[in-house]
C-alpha cells in the first residue's frame, strides 16, 4: 500500500511524459483530445461573437476614417473565424484541433497584416493582438509550443514588414511602436509560460487520478481474489451466486454447484507443515482450473481446504462430468500423503447439486445440498463424487 501511495506522489511531482507508462500516456492523450475539442469549439464561438461585437462598436458606432478603411480587413478576419469555427465542428476538425487554433489565431493577428502588406503597408493593432493572446491562453487548450508559434508569427511578420522592409505604418491609434512591440513580445512569453505550466499541471492531475483509480481497482480485486490460489474468494462467490441464481431463474436454466475438499488436509498440515500445505493447495487449485473451461464458470476457494465450482447453464450430468475431470486431474498429481484415509497420495471428495432456480427458493440452498453430498462422500472414505440427492459412484 505504501508503495502505491508513493507512486501517486511521484506522479504528481514528476510530470515527465516520456517516463510514463505507454498505456497511461495513451489514455491521457485520448482524454485530452476530447477535452481540447470541447474547449476549442467553445473558444471559437466566444472569439467569433466577441469579434463581431468589436467590429460593430469600432466601425459602426464611430466614424473614424482609418477604422472605416480597415473595415475590409475586419470582414476578412470575421469570415476566416467563421470558417475556423465550422471546421472545428467537422469530424476532421475534431481530430486536428491544432488547425483550428492556427486558423483562428492567424485570422485575427496574421491575416490582417498579410492583406495590409499586399497593399504596401505594415498593419499594427496591439489592442486586438493583446486580446487574442489572452484568448489563446484561456480558450485554446493545445500544446504550449503551439501557443508560442501562434503568438510569435504576427510579431515576427510585423518586425519584417516594418523594420526590415520599412513599409509605411497603418494603425488605428498612435503608439510608441518599439515600446508597444516589446510589451506584446513580453505578453506572448508570459502567456506561453502560463499555458505550459497549466498543461503540466493538468497532466499531473490526470496522472495522479489514474494512479488512484488503478489503486482502487487493485484493492477491489484483492477483496474478491484469494491471494494464495488466485481463485475467487467467498465474497465473490456469494455475489456471483446471487447474480446467476436470478439470471438462471429468469431463463429457466439449470445452475449447478460442486463443493470439493481435500481429504484429511489437517493431517497433511500436521505432517508436512504450513509451507508444503500451501504448495499443495496451489496445485489443487491448478488441477481444478483444468476441469473448468467456460468463462462463465466460477472457481472459488471457499475455506482453507475446500473449493467451490459454480456452473451456470449446466445440469446435474454436466456437473458430474466436470467433477470427474477434476478428480482425475487431482489424482494424477500423486502428491504423497502418508496419512490419507483413501490412498497414499492427496485426494479430494466432491459433492454436487443442481437446480433450476424458483422464486420461493434461496441461492444458499444449492450450496447446502452440495455440502450434504460432500459430507456423505467423506464419511464413505473420501476420494469419491456424490450427487444430491445422494447416489453411489
C-alpha positions as CSV (number, residue, x, y, z in Angstrom):
1,X,0.0,0.0,0.0
2,X,2.8,2.4,0.9
3,X,4.5,1.8,-2.5
4,X,1.3,2.7,-4.3
5,X,0.8,5.9,-2.3
6,X,4.4,6.8,-3.1
7,X,3.8,6.3,-6.8
8,X,0.9,8.7,-6.6
9,X,3.1,11.3,-5.0
10,X,5.8,10.8,-7.6
11,X,3.3,11.0,-10.4
12,X,2.1,14.4,-9.2
13,X,5.6,15.8,-8.6
14,X,7.4,14.4,-11.7
15,X,5.5,15.1,-14.9
16,X,7.8,13.8,-17.5
17,X,5.6,12.4,-20.3
18,X,8.3,10.2,-21.8
19,X,8.8,8.4,-18.4
20,X,5.1,7.5,-18.1
21,X,3.7,4.0,-18.9
22,X,2.6,3.8,-22.6
23,X,-1.0,2.8,-21.5
24,X,-1.3,5.8,-19.2
25,X,0.1,8.1,-21.9
26,X,-2.4,6.8,-24.4
27,X,-5.3,7.2,-22.0
28,X,-4.2,10.7,-21.3
29,X,-3.9,11.6,-25.0
30,X,-7.4,10.3,-25.7
31,X,-8.9,12.1,-22.7
32,X,-7.0,15.3,-23.6
33,X,-8.1,15.2,-27.3
34,X,-11.7,15.2,-26.3
35,X,-11.1,17.9,-23.8
36,X,-9.4,20.0,-26.5
37,X,-12.2,19.6,-29.0
38,X,-14.9,20.7,-26.5
39,X,-12.8,23.7,-25.3
40,X,-11.9,24.6,-28.9
41,X,-15.4,24.8,-30.1
42,X,-16.5,26.9,-27.1
43,X,-13.4,29.1,-27.5
44,X,-14.0,29.7,-31.2
45,X,-17.6,30.6,-30.6
46,X,-16.7,33.1,-27.9
47,X,-14.0,34.7,-30.1
48,X,-16.3,34.9,-33.1
49,X,-19.0,36.5,-31.1
50,X,-16.6,38.9,-29.4
51,X,-15.1,39.8,-32.7
52,X,-18.4,40.7,-34.3
53,X,-19.3,42.9,-31.4
54,X,-15.9,44.6,-31.6
55,X,-16.2,45.3,-35.3
56,X,-19.7,46.8,-34.8
57,X,-18.6,49.0,-32.0
58,X,-15.5,50.2,-33.7
59,X,-16.6,50.7,-37.3
60,X,-20.3,51.5,-37.0
61,X,-20.6,53.3,-33.7
62,X,-17.6,55.5,-34.6
63,X,-16.8,57.5,-37.8
64,X,-13.0,57.1,-37.6
65,X,-11.9,57.2,-41.3
66,X,-8.9,55.0,-40.6
67,X,-11.2,52.4,-39.0
68,X,-13.6,52.5,-41.9
69,X,-10.7,51.9,-44.4
70,X,-9.7,48.9,-42.4
71,X,-13.2,47.5,-42.3
72,X,-12.4,45.1,-45.2
73,X,-9.6,43.6,-43.1
74,X,-12.0,43.1,-40.2
75,X,-14.6,41.4,-42.5
76,X,-12.0,39.1,-44.0
77,X,-10.9,38.2,-40.4
78,X,-14.6,37.5,-39.5
79,X,-15.0,35.2,-42.5
80,X,-11.9,33.3,-41.5
81,X,-13.0,33.0,-37.9
82,X,-16.4,31.6,-39.0
83,X,-14.6,29.1,-41.3
84,X,-12.4,28.1,-38.4
85,X,-15.5,27.6,-36.1
86,X,-17.2,25.5,-38.8
87,X,-14.0,23.4,-39.2
88,X,-13.9,22.6,-35.5
89,X,-17.4,21.1,-35.8
90,X,-16.4,18.7,-38.5
91,X,-15.1,15.2,-37.9
92,X,-11.7,16.0,-39.3
93,X,-11.5,19.2,-37.2
94,X,-12.2,17.1,-34.1
95,X,-9.1,15.0,-34.8
96,X,-6.9,18.0,-35.7
97,X,-7.8,20.8,-33.2
98,X,-4.4,22.5,-33.7
99,X,-5.5,23.5,-37.2
100,X,-8.5,25.4,-35.7
101,X,-6.1,27.2,-33.3
102,X,-3.9,28.2,-36.2
103,X,-6.7,29.4,-38.4
104,X,-8.4,31.4,-35.6
105,X,-5.2,33.0,-34.3
106,X,-3.9,33.7,-37.8
107,X,-7.3,35.2,-38.8
108,X,-7.2,37.8,-36.0
109,X,-3.4,38.6,-35.9
110,X,-1.7,37.5,-39.1
111,X,-4.3,37.7,-41.8
112,X,-4.8,41.5,-41.5
113,X,-1.1,42.0,-41.7
114,X,-0.8,39.9,-44.8
115,X,-3.6,41.8,-46.5
116,X,-2.1,45.1,-45.5
117,X,1.4,44.2,-46.7
118,X,-0.1,43.2,-50.1
119,X,-1.3,46.8,-50.2
120,X,2.2,48.1,-49.3
121,X,1.5,48.8,-45.6
122,X,2.6,47.4,-42.3
123,X,-0.5,46.9,-40.1
124,X,-0.2,47.4,-36.3
125,X,-3.2,46.7,-34.0
126,X,-1.8,45.9,-30.5
127,X,-5.2,46.1,-28.7
128,X,-6.6,43.3,-30.8
129,X,-3.3,41.3,-30.5
130,X,-3.4,41.6,-26.7
131,X,-7.0,40.4,-26.7
132,X,-6.1,37.5,-29.0
133,X,-3.1,36.4,-26.9
134,X,-5.2,36.3,-23.8
135,X,-8.0,34.4,-25.5
136,X,-5.5,31.9,-26.8
137,X,-4.3,31.1,-23.3
138,X,-7.9,30.8,-22.0
139,X,-9.9,29.2,-24.9
140,X,-7.4,27.1,-26.8
141,X,-6.2,24.1,-24.7
142,X,-3.5,22.9,-27.1
143,X,0.2,22.3,-26.5
144,X,2.2,25.3,-25.2
145,X,4.5,25.4,-28.1
146,X,1.5,25.8,-30.5
147,X,0.6,28.9,-28.5
148,X,4.1,30.2,-28.7
149,X,4.2,29.8,-32.5
150,X,0.7,31.4,-32.9
151,X,1.8,34.4,-30.9
152,X,5.3,34.7,-32.4
153,X,4.1,34.7,-36.0
154,X,2.3,38.1,-36.0
155,X,5.2,39.7,-34.1
156,X,7.8,38.4,-36.5
157,X,5.7,39.3,-39.5
158,X,5.3,42.9,-38.3
159,X,9.0,43.2,-37.5
160,X,9.9,42.1,-41.0
161,X,7.3,44.3,-42.7
162,X,8.0,47.5,-40.6
163,X,11.7,47.4,-39.7
164,X,13.2,45.2,-42.4
165,X,11.1,46.1,-45.4
166,X,10.2,49.6,-44.0
167,X,6.6,49.5,-45.2
168,X,4.6,52.6,-44.2
169,X,2.7,52.0,-40.9
170,X,-1.1,51.9,-40.7
171,X,-2.6,51.8,-37.2
172,X,-6.0,52.7,-35.7
173,X,-4.4,54.7,-32.9
174,X,-0.9,56.2,-32.4
175,X,1.5,54.2,-30.4
176,X,5.2,54.1,-29.4
177,X,5.9,51.3,-31.8
178,X,9.1,49.9,-30.1
179,X,7.7,50.1,-26.6
180,X,4.4,48.6,-27.6
181,X,6.1,45.9,-29.6
182,X,8.3,44.9,-26.7
183,X,5.2,44.8,-24.4
184,X,3.5,42.5,-26.9
185,X,6.5,40.2,-27.0
186,X,6.7,40.1,-23.2
187,X,3.0,39.3,-23.0
188,X,3.4,36.5,-25.6
189,X,6.2,34.9,-23.4
190,X,4.1,35.2,-20.3
191,X,1.1,33.6,-22.0
192,X,3.2,30.8,-23.3
193,X,4.8,30.1,-19.9
194,X,1.4,30.2,-18.3
195,X,-0.1,27.7,-20.8
196,X,3.0,25.5,-20.4
197,X,2.6,25.4,-16.6
198,X,-1.2,24.8,-16.9
199,X,-0.5,21.9,-19.3
200,X,2.0,20.2,-17.0
201,X,-0.4,20.7,-14.1
202,X,-3.3,19.1,-16.0
203,X,-1.2,16.2,-16.9
204,X,-0.1,15.8,-13.3
205,X,-3.7,15.8,-12.1
206,X,-4.7,13.3,-14.8
207,X,-1.7,11.0,-13.9
208,X,-2.5,11.1,-10.2
209,X,-6.2,10.5,-10.8
210,X,-5.3,7.4,-13.0
211,X,-2.9,6.1,-10.4
212,X,-5.6,6.4,-7.7
213,X,-8.1,4.7,-10.0
214,X,-5.7,1.8,-10.6
215,X,-5.0,1.6,-6.9
216,X,-8.8,1.4,-6.2
217,X,-9.2,-1.3,-8.8
218,X,-6.3,-3.2,-7.3
219,X,-7.8,-3.0,-3.9
220,X,-11.2,-4.1,-5.2
221,X,-9.6,-7.1,-6.9
222,X,-7.8,-8.0,-3.7
223,X,-11.2,-8.1,-1.9
224,X,-12.5,-10.7,-4.3
225,X,-9.4,-12.8,-5.1
226,X,-7.8,-15.3,-2.8
227,X,-4.1,-14.3,-2.5
228,X,-2.8,-17.9,-2.2
229,X,-4.5,-19.6,-5.1
230,X,-5.6,-16.6,-7.2
231,X,-9.1,-18.0,-7.3
232,X,-12.2,-16.1,-6.4
233,X,-12.9,-15.8,-2.7
234,X,-16.0,-16.3,-0.7
235,X,-17.2,-12.8,-1.1
236,X,-17.0,-13.0,-4.9
237,X,-18.8,-16.4,-4.7
238,X,-21.7,-15.0,-2.8
239,X,-22.2,-12.1,-5.2
240,X,-21.9,-14.3,-8.3
241,X,-24.2,-17.0,-6.9
242,X,-26.9,-14.4,-6.2
243,X,-26.5,-12.9,-9.7
244,X,-26.5,-16.3,-11.5
245,X,-29.4,-17.6,-9.4
246,X,-31.6,-14.7,-10.6
247,X,-30.4,-15.0,-14.2
248,X,-31.0,-18.7,-14.4
249,X,-34.4,-18.3,-12.8
250,X,-35.4,-15.8,-15.5
251,X,-34.1,-18.1,-18.2
252,X,-35.4,-21.3,-16.6
253,X,-32.0,-22.9,-17.0
254,X,-30.2,-25.2,-14.5
255,X,-27.5,-23.9,-12.2
256,X,-25.1,-26.5,-10.7
257,X,-22.6,-26.3,-7.9
258,X,-19.7,-28.5,-6.9
259,X,-18.1,-28.5,-3.5
260,X,-14.8,-30.3,-3.2
261,X,-12.5,-30.7,-0.2
262,X,-9.0,-32.1,0.3
263,X,-9.2,-35.4,2.2
264,X,-7.5,-35.3,5.7
265,X,-5.8,-32.0,5.0
266,X,-5.4,-31.3,8.7
267,X,-3.3,-34.4,8.9
268,X,-1.3,-33.3,5.9
269,X,-0.5,-29.9,7.5
270,X,0.5,-31.6,10.8
271,X,2.8,-34.0,8.9
272,X,4.4,-31.6,6.4
273,X,3.9,-28.1,7.7
274,X,2.2,-24.9,6.5
275,X,4.6,-24.1,3.6
276,X,4.2,-27.5,2.0
277,X,0.4,-27.3,2.7
278,X,0.2,-24.0,0.8
279,X,2.0,-25.6,-2.2
280,X,-0.4,-28.5,-2.1
281,X,-3.4,-26.1,-2.1
282,X,-1.9,-24.2,-5.1
283,X,-1.6,-27.4,-7.0
284,X,-5.2,-28.4,-6.1
285,X,-6.4,-25.0,-7.4
286,X,-4.5,-25.5,-10.7
287,X,-6.0,-29.0,-11.1
288,X,-9.5,-27.7,-10.5
289,X,-8.9,-24.9,-13.1
290,X,-8.1,-27.6,-15.7
291,X,-11.6,-29.0,-15.4
292,X,-13.3,-25.6,-15.7
293,X,-13.3,-24.4,-19.3
294,X,-16.1,-21.8,-19.8
295,X,-15.6,-18.1,-18.9
296,X,-19.0,-18.1,-17.1
297,X,-17.9,-20.8,-14.7
298,X,-16.5,-19.6,-11.4
299,X,-13.9,-21.4,-9.3
300,X,-13.7,-20.4,-5.6
301,X,-11.5,-21.1,-2.6
302,X,-14.3,-21.3,-0.1
303,X,-12.5,-22.3,3.1
304,X,-8.9,-23.3,3.9
305,X,-9.1,-26.7,2.1
306,X,-12.5,-26.5,0.3
307,X,-13.3,-25.2,-3.1
308,X,-16.5,-24.5,-5.0
309,X,-17.2,-24.5,-8.7
310,X,-20.3,-22.7,-9.9
311,X,-21.6,-23.8,-13.3
312,X,-24.4,-21.7,-14.9
313,X,-26.4,-23.4,-17.7
314,X,-25.2,-26.8,-16.5
315,X,-27.4,-29.7,-15.5
316,X,-26.5,-32.4,-13.0
317,X,-24.9,-34.8,-15.5
318,X,-22.7,-31.9,-16.8
319,X,-21.6,-31.0,-13.3
320,X,-20.8,-34.7,-12.6
321,X,-18.6,-34.8,-15.7
322,X,-16.7,-31.6,-14.6
323,X,-16.3,-33.1,-11.1
324,X,-14.9,-36.3,-12.6
325,X,-12.4,-34.4,-14.7
326,X,-11.2,-32.5,-11.6
327,X,-10.9,-35.7,-9.6
328,X,-8.8,-37.3,-12.3
329,X,-6.6,-34.2,-12.6
330,X,-6.0,-34.2,-8.8
331,X,-5.2,-37.9,-8.6
332,X,-2.7,-37.6,-11.5
333,X,-0.7,-35.2,-9.3
334,X,0.1,-38.0,-6.9
335,X,1.1,-35.7,-4.1
336,X,2.4,-38.1,-1.4
337,X,0.2,-38.2,1.7
338,X,1.3,-40.7,4.4
339,X,-1.9,-40.2,6.5
340,X,-4.5,-40.2,3.7
341,X,-7.6,-42.4,4.6
342,X,-8.1,-43.2,0.9
343,X,-4.8,-43.6,-0.9
344,X,-1.1,-43.0,-0.4
345,X,-1.4,-39.6,-2.0
346,X,-3.6,-36.5,-1.7
347,X,-7.2,-37.0,-2.9
348,X,-10.4,-34.9,-2.9
349,X,-14.1,-35.6,-2.1
350,X,-16.9,-34.0,-4.1
351,X,-20.5,-33.0,-3.5
352,X,-22.7,-32.0,-6.5
353,X,-26.0,-30.3,-6.6
354,X,-28.1,-28.9,-9.4
355,X,-31.4,-27.0,-9.6
356,X,-33.5,-24.7,-11.8
357,X,-34.0,-21.6,-9.5
358,X,-37.5,-21.0,-8.3
359,X,-39.0,-17.8,-6.9
360,X,-39.6,-19.3,-3.5
361,X,-36.2,-20.8,-3.2
362,X,-32.9,-19.4,-1.9
363,X,-29.5,-19.5,-3.6
364,X,-27.8,-20.8,-0.5
365,X,-29.9,-24.0,-0.7
366,X,-27.8,-25.1,-3.7
367,X,-24.6,-24.9,-1.5
368,X,-26.3,-26.6,1.4
369,X,-27.3,-29.6,-0.8
370,X,-23.8,-29.9,-2.3
371,X,-22.2,-29.8,1.2
372,X,-24.6,-32.5,2.4
373,X,-23.4,-34.7,-0.5
374,X,-19.8,-33.8,0.2
375,X,-20.2,-34.8,3.9
376,X,-21.5,-38.2,2.8
377,X,-18.6,-38.6,0.4
378,X,-16.1,-38.1,3.2
379,X,-18.0,-40.4,5.5
380,X,-17.7,-43.1,2.9
381,X,-13.9,-42.9,2.8
382,X,-13.2,-39.9,0.6
383,X,-11.9,-39.7,-3.0
384,X,-15.4,-40.0,-4.4
385,X,-18.2,-37.9,-6.0
386,X,-21.7,-37.9,-4.7
387,X,-24.7,-36.0,-6.1
388,X,-27.6,-34.6,-4.1
389,X,-30.0,-36.4,-3.8
390,X,-27.4,-38.9,-2.7
391,X,-26.2,-41.5,-5.1
392,X,-23.4,-44.1,-5.3
393,X,-20.4,-43.6,-7.5
